Amino acid sequence: MVKIGLLATLFGPYQGLGEDGVRGAKLALEEHKAQNPESDIEFSIKSTDATPLATISALEEAYKEGIRLFVGPLSGNEALALRQFARRHPECTFVNGASGSQPVFSPAENFFMFNATGAQLMSGLGRYCYETLGYRKIATIGEAYSFPFAQIGGFAYDFVQSGGAIEKYSWCALGTQDYSTIIDEIPINVDAVYSSLGGTDGIHFIQQFQEKRSDTPLIAGSIFGDQSLLTFVTEHAKALTGVISASSHADDLNTPEAIHFRELYRKAYPQDGFYTPSFFAVYYYINTKALLLALQEVGTDETQLQEKLKHLRFKSPIGEIYLNHHRIAVIDTFINEIRQNEDGHLYTHLIKRVEKTTNTLGMDDETYLNVGKFSKDTMPTSTTNM
């Protein structure tokens, strides 16, 4: 029996996101077993609450059980903690779940990320907002941890480079319920507000934002414009219809692989799943699939397995995926528009595909390092509150 430790956020404000991540991982394993009936691979699911402390606790528990293969985690700060654990345990192999923190060329050698970083996911969105939508001044809001830093930094860099200005960066804690003060402090002269909030944070925000600033357009980060949020806010369909977002997938992507994955998901989860697979289901599926493909070819020897993962190429629901020399995916990303169908479901409609994006945002390594890592105190300039 080969056990994979599956790290998923099953407590706290990201619980629903973690549950859909598990759904995606299970689909990958079920598909693998259907193609390989002799397979003896099983998951050992370890729950976290999106905090580094809970992630390390889950990792240590799994390690004591003899588990040396891992998929996860979900959230950015969790991945930063996991990388530290991975460096101490080179005998283990770690494949990401859905986390999108922005590592700056110091990842663990045994950590592989078959998905985009938060900043990478924003490729082209800032320019689209400036050139196509005509926005010139924008305010942003996000939780103060690594994934929103990457998302907002990536968006802002693209927007500022295009000629726009960020009038205000607003930050909140994960699990915030009252956004009234933050909304009141958004400058009245902005053309739009960009939100990277997700889970229950995003749900609380959209409800309160509509009460106070319903006349201000929104721009959606990857998980603000995702089924893990859209499923629960259909009463705000009028406000969200037409909102532009960027992500690693679109709900109506019509490739054979995307259609097949949606069909698998809906058949497997007709009651407890979302209208279409979320960002988290897609990424957990892809990362799990990568590990299973490598195991199928070379087995569990960590040296051979890790070498295979470095050079793996495969088709996924969002296109062909492979890793660059940082062991992070070179991947297509999508600029989407939120729409509502005849049944009342909100979904993301593909309006532009950005091909072969990289974690360095298309720059060479030296230029990217000079831009620096995005954080609360190091966001792109051309703002009025820096």
LOGU-290047 format. One line per 3 residues: number of its first residue (from 0); their letters; for each residue x, y, z of N, C-alpha, C. Coordinates in steps of 0.001 Angstrom, whole numbers, plus 500000, padded with zeros to 6 digits. Example, Ala and Ser with C-alpha at 12.3 -4.5 7.8 and 13.67 -1.06 7.14 Angstrom:
% LOGU-290047
0) as) 513190,494310,507800,512300,495500,507800,513200,496700,507800; 512850,497750,507080,513670,498940,507140,512900,500030,507870 $
END
This chain:
% LOGU-290047
0) mvk) 500842,498791,500000,500000,500000,500000,500874,501256,500000; 500634,502145,499051,501327,503431,498979,500358,504504,499457; 500754,505227,500488,499887,506278,501025,500413,507659,500653 $
3) igl) 499492,508496,500223,499797,509903,499936,499121,510745,501002; 499893,511586,501668,499316,512521,502626,498673,513676,501882; 497352,513800,501997,496619,514857,501300,496289,515959,502293 $
6) lat) 496964,517100,502173,496764,518241,503066,495659,519122,502514; 494621,519331,503310,493492,520133,502841,492955,520998,503971; 492562,522210,503628,492030,523157,504607,490553,522829,504841 $
9) lfg) 490274,522102,505910,488920,521635,506194,488317,522284,507430; 489004,523336,507917,488483,524131,509026,488723,525602,508715; 487891,526480,509309,488099,527917,509158,487424,528489,507935 $
12) pyq) 487750,529747,507575,487054,530453,506488,487260,529840,505109; 488269,528978,504964,488529,528341,503670,488077,526884,503639; 487202,526485,504551,486763,525100,504616,486137,524627,503306 $
15) glg) 485234,525426,502745,484579,525032,501504,485563,524882,500358; 486609,525694,500369,487631,525626,499340,488403,524322,499471; 488751,523978,500718,489482,522740,500956,488676,521506,500590 $
18) edg) 487377,521552,500898,486518,520414,500561,486480,520177,499056; 486463,521266,498271,486459,521084,496819,487827,520649,496317; 488877,521069,497001,490203,520568,496663,490279,519057,496827 $
21) vrg) 489715,518547,497912,489680,517093,498143,488891,516406,497037; 487777,517013,496624,486994,516427,495521,487858,516279,494270; 488626,517326,493954,489481,517269,492768,490552,516205,492875 $
24) akl) 491183,516105,494049,492220,515088,494259,491639,513685,494131; 490454,513477,494696,489813,512160,494618,489473,511794,493175; 489069,512776,492383,488794,512498,490972,490050,512010,490250 $
27) ale) 491186,512625,490568,492445,512206,489948,492789,510776,490348; 492602,510442,491619,492925,509092,492084,491963,508056,491489; 490678,508397,491432,489699,507468,490853,489986,507232,489369 $
30) ehk) 490363,508275,488676,490705,508152,487259,491935,507270,487088; 492928,507474,487952,494150,506673,487922,493836,505196,488161; 492989,504910,489130,492675,503510,489447,491846,502852,488352 $
33) aqn) 491010,503629,487694,490242,503077,486575,491170,502649,485441; 492258,503384,485261,493222,503067,484214,494263,502049,484675; 494424,501925,485997,495414,501016,486586,494752,500232,487723 $
36) pes) 493954,499215,487391,493177,498506,488415,494028,497873,489516; 495291,497619,489223,496160,496998,490220,496755,498006,491199; 496489,499271,491010,497089,500310,491850,496694,500131,493312 $
39) die) 497675,500312,494204,497419,500205,495649,497646,501535,496355; 497398,502648,495651,497612,503985,496206,496354,504449,496931; 496536,505016,498100,495433,505542,498886,495808,506895,499478 $
42) fsi) 494812,507718,499807,495028,508985,500495,494933,508804,502008; 495721,509572,502704,495520,509805,504136,495282,511308,504272; 494025,511692,504473,493668,513115,504473,494023,513747,505813 $
45) kst) 494768,514828,505756,495177,515565,506950,494599,516984,506873; 493828,517353,507873,493107,518626,507859,493946,519759,508439; 493777,520941,507843,494402,522153,508362,493351,523260,508414 $
48) dat) 493755,524420,508951,492851,525577,508986,493439,526765,508235; 494358,526491,507321,495031,527495,506479,496155,528214,507201; 496501,527799,508413,497602,528432,509137,498855,527562,509071 $
51) pla) 500034,528168,509096,501275,527393,509071,501386,526401,510218; 500948,526793,511418,501057,525907,512584,500277,524618,512360; 499050,524732,511861,498230,523547,511614,498835,522688,510507 $
54) tis) 499441,523318,509523,500054,522579,508421,501239,521766,508908; 502103,522372,509699,503258,521647,510227,502806,520500,511115; 501786,520728,511917,501249,519668,512770,500752,518494,511927 $
57) ale) 500039,518795,510839,499535,517741,509956,500676,516993,509280; 501693,517721,508854,502856,517092,508218,503587,516167,509185; 503784,516632,510392,504502,515823,511390,503724,514563,511735 $
60) eay) 502408,514697,511829,501571,513531,512106,501698,512505,510984; 501620,512961,509744,501728,512056,508607,503115,511418,508534; 504137,512209,508813,505500,511692,508749,505708,510573,509773 $
63) keg) 505161,510751,510976,505269,509719,512012,504552,508440,511607; 503553,508574,510736,502819,507412,510235,503547,506723,509087; 504703,507260,508706,505489,506662,507641,505192,507185,506256 $
66) irl) 504384,508228,506151,504039,508802,504848,505191,509664,504341; 505569,509452,503079,506683,510187,502488,506296,510893,501191; 505038,510769,500787,504525,511438,499592,503380,512347,500004 $
69) fvg) 503381,513585,499495,502380,514563,499936,501828,515350,498763; 500526,515668,498840,499881,516635,497954,499254,517703,498833; 499502,518966,498517,498997,520081,499308,500128,521051,499566 $
72) pls) 499839,522163,500197,498594,522560,500840,497734,523445,499936; 496732,524083,500557,495801,524932,499819,496212,526389,499801; 496674,526911,500928,496851,528351,501091,498328,528756,501089 $
75) gne) 498568,530035,500761,499924,530529,500544,500858,530398,501726; 500438,530857,502901,501305,530783,504070,501575,529348,504485; 500626,528462,504212,500851,527046,504473,502027,526527,503644 $
78) ala) 502089,526936,502377,503153,526467,501496,504510,526971,501952; 504566,528198,502470,505836,528722,502977,506339,527871,504130; 505421,527445,505006,505797,526572,506118,506184,525187,505614 $
81) lrq) 505443,524681,504641,505733,523358,504107,507130,523309,503483; 507527,524371,502796,508854,524371,502178,509950,524218,503226; 509770,524841,504386,510751,524676,505448,510807,523218,505909 $
84) far) 509646,522594,506042,509572,521183,506423,510225,520318,505346; 509969,520635,504084,510506,519843,502978,512026,519878,502947; 512615,521026,503263,514075,521121,503278,514685,520209,504333 $
87) rhp) 513957,520000,505412,514456,519121,506481,514244,517646,506162; 513443,517362,505130,513097,515974,504820,513253,515710,503319; 514504,515666,502845,514724,515433,501411,514290,514051,500956 $
90) ect) 514062,513143,501900,513600,511796,501545,512119,511774,501168; 511433,512897,501375,510012,513007,501040,509832,513776,499727; 508697,513568,499091,508351,514296,497871,507055,515046,498098 $
93) fvn) 507054,516331,497757,505911,517212,498000,505441,517805,496676; 504182,517594,496366,503562,518217,495200,502467,519144,495718; 502416,520328,495199,501507,521350,495721,500038,520932,495592 $
96) gas) 499170,521645,496331,497731,521458,496197,497139,522571,495358; 496983,523764,495985,496475,524928,495255,497135,526214,495712; 498072,526149,496630,498674,527369,497175,499393,528141,496076 $
99) gsq) 499360,529467,496194,499949,530299,495154,500817,531408,495703; 501529,531132,496798,502450,532134,497331,503552,532391,496305; 504298,533441,496510,505265,533907,495517,506691,533611,495991 $
102) pvf) 507182,532384,495790,508560,532087,496181,509529,532838,495279; 510627,533297,495849,511612,534012,495031,512888,533181,494964; 512831,532127,494159,513991,531328,493795,514656,530626,494976 $
105) spa) 513910,530287,496012,514499,529506,497101,513562,528378,497525; 512965,527686,496560,512076,526598,496939,512857,525380,497402; 512194,524483,498102,512818,523214,498446,513007,522398,497166 $
108) enf) 514102,521670,497080,514398,520877,495889,513376,519768,495670; 512663,519379,496717,511715,518274,496622,510261,518748,496650; 510035,520034,496299,508689,520603,496222,508406,520984,494779 $
111) fmf) 507272,520515,494257,506926,520710,492848,505539,521341,492755; 505415,522327,491885,504212,523155,491837,503662,523162,490413; 502660,522312,490152,502075,522210,488819,500907,523190,488667 $
114) nat) 501032,524337,489273,500048,525407,489152,500769,526745,489170; 500029,527795,488913,500603,529138,488849,500679,529774,490227; 501588,530721,490385,501604,531539,491587,500470,532559,491511 $
117) gaq) 500155,533170,492646,499103,534178,492664,499386,535332,491732; 500649,535770,491672,501016,536871,490779,500922,536442,489316; 501378,535247,489028,501347,534699,487672,499923,534638,487126 $
120) lms) 498971,534321,488005,497566,534220,487596,497007,535545,487085; 497632,536648,487490,497149,537974,487102,497702,538448,485765; 498439,537597,485079,499090,537990,483827,498091,538606,482849 $
123) glg) 498315,539855,482512,497500,540539,481509,496260,541226,482028; 495864,540974,483282,494614,541561,483770,494732,543065,483971; 495840,543520,484533,496019,544957,484740,496006,545720,483431 $
126) ryc) 496702,545204,482440,496720,545854,481126,495331,545857,480502; 494603,544755,480653,493246,544690,480110,492355,545747,480755; 492477,545899,482065,491660,546902,482765,492010,548314,482311 $
129) yet) 493279,548560,482040,493717,549898,481617,493346,550160,480157; 493688,549231,479269,493541,549487,477835,492118,549239,477320; 491462,548196,477820,490146,547829,477295,489010,548452,478096 $
132) lgy) 489123,548416,479422,488060,548958,480267,488226,550445,480544; 489413,550971,480289,489640,552404,480465,489823,552844,481904; 490104,551913,482805,490330,552281,484209,491683,552975,484358 $
135) rki) 491716,554018,485193,492956,554741,485446,493358,554729,486919; 492374,554695,487812,492646,554693,489253,491866,553556,489905; 492578,552754,490685,491963,551575,491293,492376,551486,492759 $
138) ati) 491478,550984,493586,491794,550617,494969,491733,549104,495077; 492459,548537,496024,492484,547088,496183,492177,546699,497623; 491704,545457,497801,491506,544902,499135,491861,543424,499106 $
141) gea) 492543,542976,500162,492899,541571,500279,493314,541239,501691; 493299,539949,502020,493805,539520,503323,495322,539682,503353; 495840,539985,504529,497270,540288,504675,498079,539007,504879 $
144) ysf) 498194,538217,503809,499112,537071,503833,499599,536817,502417; 500393,535794,502221,501218,535683,501025,500453,535585,499711; 499346,534827,499646,498639,534695,498368,498018,536013,497918 $
147) pfa) 497255,536720,498769,496757,538029,498331,497873,539023,498012; 498991,538958,498754,500119,539825,498404,500539,539557,496957; 500637,538258,496597,501051,537892,495247,500007,538318,494221 $
150) qig) 498725,538059,494511,497665,538411,493570,497614,539916,493319; 497542,540670,494397,497411,542125,494263,498682,542725,493689; 499836,542211,494108,501095,542703,493557,501199,542444,492068 $
153) gfa) 500823,541236,491640,500880,540907,490221,499938,541756,489396; 498714,541942,489906,497760,542795,489202,498255,544237,489148; 498681,544761,490311,499095,546164,490397,500320,546442,489523 $
156) ydf) 501259,545491,489493,502449,545680,488666,502045,545859,487200; 501161,544990,486736,500707,545052,485347,499934,546345,485081; 499088,546746,486039,498273,547943,485867,499131,549203,485883 $
159) vqs) 500060,549285,486823,500928,550461,486920,501856,550553,485711; 502404,549417,485259,503263,549414,484079,502499,549879,482843; 501198,549654,482847,500366,550076,481713,500024,551559,481759 $
162) gga) 500250,552204,482922,499990,553631,483053,499010,553997,484143; 498435,553016,484821,497451,553288,485862,498068,553554,487220; 497215,553867,488183,497665,554139,489547,496776,553392,490533 $
165) iek) 497393,552879,491588,496654,552282,492697,496486,553363,493755; 495261,553788,493961,494994,554882,494895,495095,554443,496356; 494761,553198,496642,494830,552730,498022,494901,551211,498061 $
168) ysw) 495833,550701,498871,495883,549281,499196,495258,549097,500571; 494247,548250,500678,493619,547953,501970,493841,546488,502303; 494173,546225,503576,494462,544865,504023,493591,544518,505222 $
171) cal) 493226,543256,505328,492422,542791,506457,492938,541430,506906; 492462,540971,508046,492849,539664,508561,492010,538576,507901; 492579,537382,507776,491818,536232,507318,490702,535959,508319 $
174) gtq) 489474,535811,507837,488338,535592,508727,487606,536858,509127; 487932,537988,508496,487238,539245,508791,485763,539143,508394; 484891,539697,509221,483456,539698,508922,482901,541100,508683 $
177) dys) 483514,542114,509300,483019,543483,509171,483981,544303,508314; 483528,544685,507115,484361,545441,506177,483924,546899,506077; 483052,547344,506950,482461,548670,506813,483507,549773,506826 $
180) tii) 484464,549713,507745,485490,550762,507825,486354,550781,506585; 486771,549592,506136,487603,549512,504930,486857,550080,503727; 485596,549730,503586,484806,550222,502443,484641,551738,502526 $
183) dei) 484408,552253,503726,484251,553706,503896,485518,554457,503513; 486676,553810,503649,487950,554485,503383,488406,554365,501929; 487656,553659,501101,488004,553574,499682,487796,554942,499037 $
186) pin) 488796,555485,498372,488647,556817,497759,487456,556879,496795; 486773,558003,496805,485572,558129,495978,485904,558294,494493; 487180,558615,494177,487527,558902,492787,488031,557692,492021 $
189) vda) 487984,556482,492609,488520,555328,491896,487530,554841,490838; 488091,554267,489770,487261,553717,488697,486731,552335,489044; 487438,551609,489916,487024,550253,490274,487770,549827,491531 $
192) vys) 487280,548757,492147,487924,548162,493322,488260,546712,493000; 489525,546371,493185,489990,545000,492966,489939,544240,494291; 489293,543065,494307,489215,542240,495510,489865,540886,495271 $
195) slg) 490785,540509,496153,491372,539165,496100,490789,538271,497184; 489754,538736,497887,489175,537978,498994,488550,536680,498488; 488548,535657,499365,487955,534381,498992,487178,533777,500142 $
198) gtd) 486460,532690,499859,485717,531998,500893,484686,532889,501559; 484490,532683,502862,483507,533490,503589,483930,534950,503670; 485244,535230,503586,485692,536625,503570,485083,537365,502375 $
201) gih) 485173,536745,501204,484634,537367,500008,483123,537504,500044; 482455,536520,500638,480992,536569,500741,480557,537734,501626; 481200,537881,502784,480874,539008,503670,481150,540347,502973 $
204) fiq) 482268,540419,502248,482646,541670,501605,481636,542088,500544; 481260,541172,499649,480358,541559,498555,479010,542017,499097; 478539,541400,500162,477280,541817,500769,477358,543254,501277 $
207) qfq) 478433,543575,501973,478575,544908,502557,478965,545952,501511; 479741,545536,500514,480145,546456,499460,478923,546941,498677; 477986,546056,498432,476793,546444,497680,475915,547420,498453 $
210) ekr) 475962,547341,499765,475192,548272,500582,475787,549674,500558; 477113,549764,500427,477785,551045,500564,478313,551634,499253; 478766,550794,498326,479434,551293,497118,478923,550587,495866 $
213) sdt) 477649,550375,495763,477091,549605,494649,477341,550251,493291; 477696,551545,493287,477937,552237,492028,479377,552101,491553; 480241,551451,492345,481656,551299,491987,481891,549910,491402 $
216) pli) 482434,549811,490192,482699,548501,489594,483725,547705,490396; 483627,546395,490292,484573,545495,490940,485455,544811,489899; 486640,544410,490334,487537,543536,489580,487816,542356,490503 $
219) ags) 487798,541153,489969,487898,539960,490804,489244,539275,490684; 489856,539008,491833,490994,538110,491876,490552,536687,491601; 491495,535769,491605,491210,534402,491159,490166,533692,492002 $
222) ifg) 490162,533924,493331,489202,533198,494146,487985,534048,494508; 488030,535344,494216,486827,536173,494341,485900,535920,493155; 486484,535587,491998,485692,535243,490822,485690,533744,490592 $
225) dqs) 485391,532979,491632,485492,531518,491580,484206,530893,492095; 483926,529667,491660,482699,528996,492088,482606,528843,493603; 483729,528781,494291,483706,528668,495746,483110,529902,496403 $
228) llt) 482986,530994,495654,482291,532194,496115,481009,532434,495318; 481082,532309,493989,479942,532648,493136,478714,531807,493453; 478922,530567,493856,477800,529693,494199,476929,530280,495307 $
231) fvt) 477531,531076,496188,476833,531537,497393,476374,532989,497331; 476575,533659,496210,476238,535091,496152,475365,535419,494948; 474515,534490,494547,473680,534739,493371,472705,535893,493593 $
234) eha) 472412,536232,494863,471532,537380,495109,472198,538691,494690; 473509,538640,494479,474242,539825,494021,474632,539684,492547; 473873,538889,491814,474208,538613,490418,474300,539884,489579 $
237) kal) 473404,540842,489834,473418,542080,489060,474735,542821,489240; 475242,542840,490469,476492,543545,490748,477698,542815,490181; 477637,541479,490122,478792,540695,489702,478803,540403,488205 $
240) tgv) 477645,540450,487556,477596,540185,486122,478393,541253,485371; 479332,540795,484562,480190,541703,483815,481514,541993,484484; 481686,541551,485732,482951,541769,486443,484050,540948,485778 $
243) isa) 485213,541577,485591,486344,540919,484954,487225,540294,486030; 487734,539095,485744,488618,538400,486672,489730,537718,485893; 490678,537147,486619,491727,536347,485986,491959,535104,486836 $
246) ssh) 492202,533990,486166,492369,532735,486880,493133,531750,486006; 493200,530513,486489,493869,529460,485733,492872,528635,484940; 491594,528954,485052,490599,528236,484268,489378,529132,484072 $
249) add) 488511,528716,483164,487234,529393,482945,486149,528332,483000; 485015,528683,483574,483950,527692,483767,483382,527165,482461; 483506,527937,481370,482964,527472,480088,484056,527134,479074 $
252) lnt) 485275,526879,479549,486351,526470,478649,485899,525226,477890; 486014,525249,476556,485373,524198,475754,486346,523211,475121; 487535,523041,475702,488440,522011,475209,487925,520637,475636 $
255) pea) 488305,519565,474943,487858,518224,475336,488226,517881,476778; 489435,518272,477202,489880,517956,478564,489055,518700,479605; 488734,519970,479327,487938,520759,480269,486513,520220,480370 $
258) ihf) 485926,519906,479233,484564,519361,479221,484522,518025,479955; 485502,517160,479693,485576,515853,480354,485677,516013,481869; 486512,516945,482322,486687,517130,483764,485403,517633,484414 $
261) rel) 484722,518588,483771,483452,519076,484327,482420,517951,484418; 482397,517110,483402,481448,515995,483413,481767,515014,484537; 483056,514700,484731,483465,513819,485821,483042,514397,487169 $
264) yrk) 483293,515683,487330,482996,516362,488596,481497,516344,488884; 480699,516721,487905,479245,516796,488121,478641,515418,488364; 479181,514403,487689,478687,513045,487904,479047,512546,489290 $
267) ayp) 480256,512866,489748,480715,512388,491053,480099,513160,492211; 479806,514455,491989,479340,515313,493097,478081,516090,492692; 476997,515393,492380,475790,516092,491914,475112,516931,492993 $
270) qdg) 475336,516609,494252,474672,517303,495345,475615,518201,496141; 476789,517678,496505,477663,518428,497414,478724,519252,496700; 478826,519144,495368,479801,519950,494652,479234,521305,494243 $
273) fyt) 480069,522143,493618,479628,523429,493102,479018,523245,491705; 478513,524344,491146,477927,524300,489804,478952,523773,488799; 480169,524267,488870,481289,523712,488116,482476,523608,489067 $
276) psf) 483508,522841,488724,484661,522692,489618,485309,524038,489920; 485669,524221,491165,486314,525465,491573,487792,525458,491197; 488401,526605,491356,489855,526784,491250,490582,525688,492025 $
279) fav) 490077,525360,493198,490751,524432,494105,490594,522988,493664; 489419,522639,493140,489232,521304,492583,490151,521101,491382; 490241,522106,490527,491086,522016,489333,492544,521820,489723 $
282) yyy) 493040,522638,490635,494459,522566,490981,494813,521311,491770; 493968,520898,492698,494253,519653,493412,494211,518463,492446; 493297,518492,491500,493239,517436,490488,494547,517401,489691 $
285) int) 494983,518560,489202,496181,518617,488357,497427,518184,489123; 497614,518705,490330,498811,518353,491093,498815,516886,491495; 497636,516357,491867,497549,514931,492195,497827,514080,490965 $
288) kal) 497264,514479,489845,497493,513750,488594,498982,513701,488261; 499687,514811,488458,501119,514842,488175,501864,513808,489014; 501575,513772,490315,502246,512813,491181,501907,511385,490785 $
291) lla) 500654,511116,490457,500241,509760,490084,500885,509323,488776; 500995,510234,487807,501661,509896,486545,503121,509539,486777; 503790,510312,487630,505200,510032,487914,505368,508710,488657 $
294) lqe) 504498,508456,489637,504558,507187,490379,504327,506002,489454; 503414,506160,488528,503105,505086,487595,504318,504717,486746; 505136,505720,486418,506275,505482,485529,507525,505007,486253 $
297) vgt) 507799,505550,487446,509095,505247,488077,508984,504683,489485; 507787,504634,490072,507666,504090,491419,508011,505107,492491; 508261,504629,493690,508375,505502,494862,509794,505914,495224 $
300) det) 510802,505421,494499,512170,505863,494795,512245,507381,494640; 512634,508082,495722,512502,509544,495696,513384,510208,494649; 514569,509645,494385,515465,510259,493400,514859,510185,492004 $
303) qlq) 514413,508992,491626,513802,508833,490308,512485,509593,490205; 511709,509565,491274,510406,510227,491268,510563,511734,491091; 511476,512319,491833,511661,513764,491755,512250,514175,490411 $
306) ekl) 513105,513351,489855,513655,513648,488536,512549,513576,487478; 511657,512596,487624,510548,512465,486678,509616,513667,486758; 509317,514126,487966,508429,515276,488136,509000,516526,487473 $
309) khl) 510305,516684,487524,510936,517859,486910,510656,517939,485414; 510551,516787,484770,510465,516759,483308,509108,516286,482810; 508137,516201,483681,506812,515711,483314,506069,516730,482458 $
312) rfk) 505406,516240,481428,504499,517045,480605,503206,516260,480444; 502076,516921,480616,500816,516212,480435,499698,517196,480136; 498637,516668,479514,497461,517472,479225,496571,517518,480464 $
315) spi) 495960,518669,480678,495108,518865,481843,493828,519569,481411; 492879,519760,482326,491657,520493,481973,491897,521931,481541; 493092,522468,481798,493363,523856,481420,494502,523970,480406 $
318) gei) 494906,522850,479806,495953,522870,478805,497158,522038,479210; 498168,522022,478341,499388,521278,478656,500146,521972,479786; 500699,521171,480669,501416,521707,481823,502795,521065,481922 $
321) yln) 503791,521897,482202,505136,521415,482497,505808,522437,483404; 506930,522060,484012,507617,522913,484973,508803,523620,484338; 509116,524811,484848,510349,525479,484450,511471,525106,485417 $
324) hhr) 512600,525789,485317,513747,525412,486151,513550,525771,487618; 512483,526508,487949,512148,526773,489350,511184,525721,489905; 510845,524731,489071,509895,523667,489437,508499,524239,489709 $
327) iav) 508142,525263,488936,506821,525893,488974,506250,525853,487557; 504949,525684,487445,504328,525435,486146,504473,526601,485173; 504755,526263,483930,504533,527147,482793,503121,526810,482323 $
330) idt) 502231,527786,482359,500813,527455,482298,500026,528586,481632; 498992,528228,480887,498094,529243,480335,497198,529787,481450; 496956,531090,481425,495998,531687,482356,494900,532371,481548 $
333) fin) 493828,532779,482226,492636,533225,481525,492096,534519,482116; 491758,535451,481247,490994,536628,481650,489532,536311,481354; 488709,536435,482387,487319,535984,482311,486339,537108,482628 $
336) eir) 485100,536884,482259,483999,537769,482638,482954,536947,483382; 482476,537445,484520,481438,536757,485268,480092,536988,484585; 479375,535892,484351,478065,535967,483713,477063,535132,484516 $
339) qne) 475786,535257,484171,474738,534455,484793,473978,533716,483712; 473789,532408,483881,473076,531638,482867,471569,531630,483121; 470844,530933,482267,469380,530929,482352,468867,530311,483643 $
342) dgh) 469671,529417,484234,469275,528769,485486,469627,529589,486721; 470237,530761,486503,470591,531626,487621,471980,531425,488167; 472746,530469,487604,474092,530210,488096,475068,531266,487572 $
345) lyt) 475900,531774,488444,477005,532635,488027,478168,531753,487565; 478835,532179,486504,479968,531399,485990,480952,532343,485317; 482166,531861,485073,483174,532679,484408,483263,532291,482930 $
348) hli) 483213,533308,482097,483265,533138,480646,484619,533618,480134; 485293,532772,479390,486613,533103,478852,486517,534210,477811; 487319,535281,478025,487381,536324,477003,488792,536471,476412 $
351) krv) 489804,535976,477133,491159,536052,476592,492032,534999,477267; 492774,534251,476478,493702,533242,476991,495122,533796,476891; 495837,533785,478005,497216,534270,478043,498119,533045,478093 $
354) ekt) 498852,532789,477022,499555,531526,476880,500927,531525,477552; 501235,530374,478128,502562,530061,478670,503086,531143,479628; 502301,531462,480626,502761,532397,481649,503776,531706,482562 $
357) tnt) 504626,532495,483196,505649,531956,484092,505596,532660,485441; 506222,532041,486426,506241,532639,487763,507063,533911,487821; 507878,534173,486800,508649,535418,486743,507934,536482,485910 $
360) lgm) 506662,536243,485603,505820,537206,484884,506402,537581,483530; 507058,536615,482896,507622,536824,481574,508987,537475,481559; 509524,537805,482733,510842,538445,482816,511931,537381,482959 $
363) dde) 513179,537759,482651,514272,536867,483012,514473,536941,484525; 515210,535999,485065,515328,535892,486519,515897,537157,487154; 516905,537739,486529,517553,538915,487120,516593,540103,487190 $
366) tyl) 515848,540331,486114,514887,541434,486106,513805,541215,487144; 513334,539976,487234,512286,539653,488200,512770,539868,489630; 513995,539489,489914,514538,539696,491255,514633,541176,491589 $
369) nvg) 514908,541994,490593,514978,543435,490827,513597,544022,491132; 512555,543437,490552,511193,543866,490893,510910,543552,492351; 511332,542379,492795,511205,542018,494201,509920,541293,494535 $
372) kfs) 509874,540766,495735,508717,540016,496207,507654,540980,496718; 506413,540738,496343,505322,541599,496765,504931,541276,498211; 504728,542323,498985,504289,542174,500371,503479,543416,500729 $
375) kdt) 502976,543447,501944,502181,544587,502394,502942,545896,502249; 504255,545858,502442,505077,547065,502415,505850,547258,501118; 505699,546328,500184,506469,546439,498924,505569,546205,497718 $
378) mpt) 504500,546945,497642,503620,546894,496485,504103,547865,495410; 503698,547639,494162,504090,548579,493094,503728,550012,493432; 504581,550939,493028,504385,552347,493356,503392,552997,492397 $
381) stt) 503433,554313,492312,502437,555119,491592,501107,555053,492316; 501192,555272,493630,499993,555283,494472,499965,556559,495272; 498843,556817,495937,498740,558001,496779,498927,557676,498256 $
384) nm) 499124,556393,498588,499282,556068,500012,500527,555243,500289; 501552,555372,499444,502808,554650,499653,503838,555586,500281 $
END
